[in-house]
Amino acid sequence: MSFISKHFVDLSYFLQASKTYQGTKRFCYALLEDQSYPYKKYFDYLMMLLILSSVMLLIRGVKYTLPEYAIIYNDYVISIIFMLEYSLRFWVHSSVSKAVIQQFEKDELLNKKFRFSKVISEALNEKWRYITSIFAIIDLLAIMPFFHELRILRLFILFRAFKIFRYTKSLQQFAQVLASKKFEFFTLMVFTSVMISVSAVLIYIAEANNENSAIDTVFEAFYWSFVTLSTVGYGDFVPVTDLGRSVAMVIIVSGVAVLAFTTSIVVSAFTEQLDTIKEQKVVSDVSKMSHFYLVCGYSEVSSVVSKRLHKDGYPFVILENNTERMMEAAKLKFPVIMADPSKKETYEMYGIDLHKQVISVLCLQDSDIQTIYTALTIRSIHPQIPILSYLHDGKNRKKLNLAGIDQIVYPQELIGVISKEFTGKPVAFDAIEVLRGQSSDITMEEILINTRILSTKKSIGELGIDISKLILLGIYKKGEFYFKPSENMALAEGDILVVIGLGIIIEEYSLNLHKATA
Amino acid sequence: MKKDVLVFGYNEYAKEIVSNFVMDAFHVHVYVIDELSFQAAKNDALEVELVELDDDWLNISRKFNTKEVICFCALDDDAQNVFLTISLRAEYESIEIISLATSKDSADKLRLAGANKAIAKLETTANVIVESLEKPAVVKFMNDVLYADKDLKLAEYIIQKGSVLDTAYLHEVRLDKDFNIIILAIADKDFETEFTFTTEGYKHRIDSGDVLVVMGKEKDLQAFEKAIS
């Protein structure tokens, strides 16, 4: 290995191992490119503000003299910020050191001579791909006004307006949708160009030598063709010969056809891409959610569960691979992704992080077979995540337990127990129904004892529940329930109080309990 | 306490209802409307009868004291359940009917048809699922008190004429502390339930015939029952 290669490899290892270097690069990448990074939007807003202020100064400068500080701001400050942004994007686009290490280790493994020139050329190619991308070209042109001594370069401020595309997702989507019809647009462009060229030549031949005609030059002929084909028709150039007017008739008809064709291409592009755009929106929304319940399957029961979660303001995401059901959920504005919850790829593809984002998983599919399959997929990704599932057939309870489901809801059993309970104590049952129900103001709630509460309240007596028109039913301490605890019972972190009362009073009491320590 | 339980239908829900009552030594009689269910109930060694939905149901009063029975309408089809409920109510004004419905809409129809209680399977299940996510401690507590065989119980007591509580005001009697129980609610003769922590409940005057809903440990509840009788 040559001296340079060796030092390059050493440097690559040093950079890859450096926490500061990698951390800074990761941060820059997230800020510039990662849509899920929560602070990216603030960076984007800042850049858009700079762009707008720059364009406004350009417009103002057309008729009025700008003050010195505005010129410095526009020519230097903004340009330097854009130059910095361009350089950072260039830096984070790819990793040369990583490519060097990969190639070095591969060559070592195969017992080959390290091909330094090959890896450097590949790395530079990758960087070149960035430089020649549309966005990078616009970025570079937007920096040009920095060299304002060259007057022509000042016009490049206009390219700053194009930079807006980079920071507004909807504009990017618009461009993507149009890009999906590249072939159609190309065909249309060829047709239009041919029409303009042919009609321009014909009109030139017919009108150029006629004294009464305003069309004298080839440029004027092209200008007339373009204005007529676009159906604008300013009327500053008008054909006067029979041949010229015949050409005009043909080109007017063609112009209408071109416009209709263009409109239909744009409309069909949007129609075709609508579902994709909607899905991209949901995926983007999901990636921004810090925590949510994951509902697998949109069955009858998950429809009711989703409505309750939605009403109570709890965040959730539905995974459903049946189109009709997915549409039903979408109609109710529920966040739904058309995907199979039993496939591992689903979670990778849609960026659902079971470790960080999902509070618990609800397997509410139509059959126990699907439930088990989904539960095992989820368990293979996250062995500890809480899974609750609906049991269809009592015989499968053990199988669901084996699949790692933590909590099973078997409606038949539930209804059976409730029915018996009602028979024995109908009044008590009604009272409990009121407590459970959503229609009444009265509710049963839990209050978690945390360090904030503990800083001033040390025992049950100090909680002041008696004077709050609430009833303290008991307290859970390390999973054990203490009914009607004595006033002397000490409180500890993690204890859970179970209280009943009017919902509004419980809410106020809980707030005061926390506020009292502020 | 009513000891005769009539279950209409023999699906998975009905089976669970039957098993809960059989376990507690109730007399359970099953009515089915199809041969398959008849055989299934027969195989489970149950007292079963094959009937037609448009029967006049007069044989119920011949076999049972209709004031002492409780009927569970658990047929698969909501429309059939509504028809059954309305038929039973037409025949017996005071018979107790609990009907199962698939959804809340059907449950409303069953109530209109005369069911004392209509349980919407879908909503009940969904509520349990959501509550176990939102309030796990509350759900655990409910399960412990209502369903699990724990020491803590929920009970209800009818105030008899001449009871120490007859004509007393709820906030004046300090029963909670004396018996280590919690009086949750009180229902008057019209079964209007008032919770004791609401102003109306707190100031409620107890009369004979009122029902107290009480929570406590079994021995405390027994002592309380003895004291108020």
Chai-1 contact restraints between the chains, C-beta under 6 A:
chainA,res_idxA,chainB,res_idxB,connection_type,confidence,min_distance_angstrom,max_distance_angstrom,comment,restraint_id
A,E300,B,L122,contact,1.0,0.0,6.0,A-B,restraint_1
A,V301,B,T125,contact,1.0,0.0,6.0,A-B,restraint_2
A,V301,B,A126,contact,1.0,0.0,6.0,A-B,restraint_3
A,V304,B,L122,contact,1.0,0.0,6.0,A-B,restraint_4
A,V304,B,E123,contact,1.0,0.0,6.0,A-B,restraint_5
A,V304,B,A126,contact,1.0,0.0,6.0,A-B,restraint_6
A,V305,B,A126,contact,1.0,0.0,6.0,A-B,restraint_7
A,V305,B,I129,contact,1.0,0.0,6.0,A-B,restraint_8
A,V305,B,V130,contact,1.0,0.0,6.0,A-B,restraint_9
A,R308,B,V130,contact,1.0,0.0,6.0,A-B,restraint_10
A,V409,B,V128,contact,1.0,0.0,6.0,A-B,restraint_11
A,V409,B,I129,contact,1.0,0.0,6.0,A-B,restraint_12
A,P411,B,K121,contact,1.0,0.0,6.0,A-B,restraint_13
A,P411,B,T125,contact,1.0,0.0,6.0,A-B,restraint_14
A,Q412,B,E12,contact,1.0,0.0,6.0,A-B,restraint_15
A,Q412,B,Y13,contact,1.0,0.0,6.0,A-B,restraint_16
A,Q412,B,E16,contact,1.0,0.0,6.0,A-B,restraint_17
A,E413,B,E16,contact,1.0,0.0,6.0,A-B,restraint_18
A,I415,B,Y13,contact,1.0,0.0,6.0,A-B,restraint_19
A,I415,B,K121,contact,1.0,0.0,6.0,A-B,restraint_20
A,G416,B,E16,contact,1.0,0.0,6.0,A-B,restraint_21
A,G416,B,I17,contact,1.0,0.0,6.0,A-B,restraint_22
A,G416,B,N20,contact,1.0,0.0,6.0,A-B,restraint_23
A,V417,B,Y147,contact,1.0,0.0,6.0,A-B,restraint_24
A,S419,B,I17,contact,1.0,0.0,6.0,A-B,restraint_25
A,K420,B,N20,contact,1.0,0.0,6.0,A-B,restraint_26
A,E421,B,L146,contact,1.0,0.0,6.0,A-B,restraint_27
A,F422,B,K117,contact,1.0,0.0,6.0,A-B,restraint_28
A,T423,B,I70,contact,1.0,0.0,6.0,A-B,restraint_29
A,K425,B,E156,contact,1.0,0.0,6.0,A-B,restraint_30
A,V427,B,E156,contact,1.0,0.0,6.0,A-B,restraint_31
A,V427,B,A187,contact,1.0,0.0,6.0,A-B,restraint_32
A,V427,B,V211,contact,1.0,0.0,6.0,A-B,restraint_33
A,V427,B,V213,contact,1.0,0.0,6.0,A-B,restraint_34
A,A428,B,L154,contact,1.0,0.0,6.0,A-B,restraint_35
A,A428,B,E156,contact,1.0,0.0,6.0,A-B,restraint_36
A,A428,B,V213,contact,1.0,0.0,6.0,A-B,restraint_37
A,D430,B,T193,contact,1.0,0.0,6.0,A-B,restraint_38
A,A431,B,L184,contact,1.0,0.0,6.0,A-B,restraint_39
A,A431,B,A185,contact,1.0,0.0,6.0,A-B,restraint_40
A,A431,B,T193,contact,1.0,0.0,6.0,A-B,restraint_41
A,A431,B,V213,contact,1.0,0.0,6.0,A-B,restraint_42
A,I442,B,F195,contact,1.0,0.0,6.0,A-B,restraint_43
A,M444,B,V138,contact,1.0,0.0,6.0,A-B,restraint_44
A,E446,B,K135,contact,1.0,0.0,6.0,A-B,restraint_45
A,E446,B,A137,contact,1.0,0.0,6.0,A-B,restraint_46
A,E446,B,V138,contact,1.0,0.0,6.0,A-B,restraint_47
A,K469,B,F197,contact,1.0,0.0,6.0,A-B,restraint_48
A,I471,B,F197,contact,1.0,0.0,6.0,A-B,restraint_49
A,Y476,B,A137,contact,1.0,0.0,6.0,A-B,restraint_50
A,F483,B,L152,contact,1.0,0.0,6.0,A-B,restraint_51
A,I496,B,A137,contact,1.0,0.0,6.0,A-B,restraint_52
A,V498,B,A137,contact,1.0,0.0,6.0,A-B,restraint_53
A,V498,B,V138,contact,1.0,0.0,6.0,A-B,restraint_54
A,V498,B,F141,contact,1.0,0.0,6.0,A-B,restraint_55
A,G501,B,F197,contact,1.0,0.0,6.0,A-B,restraint_56
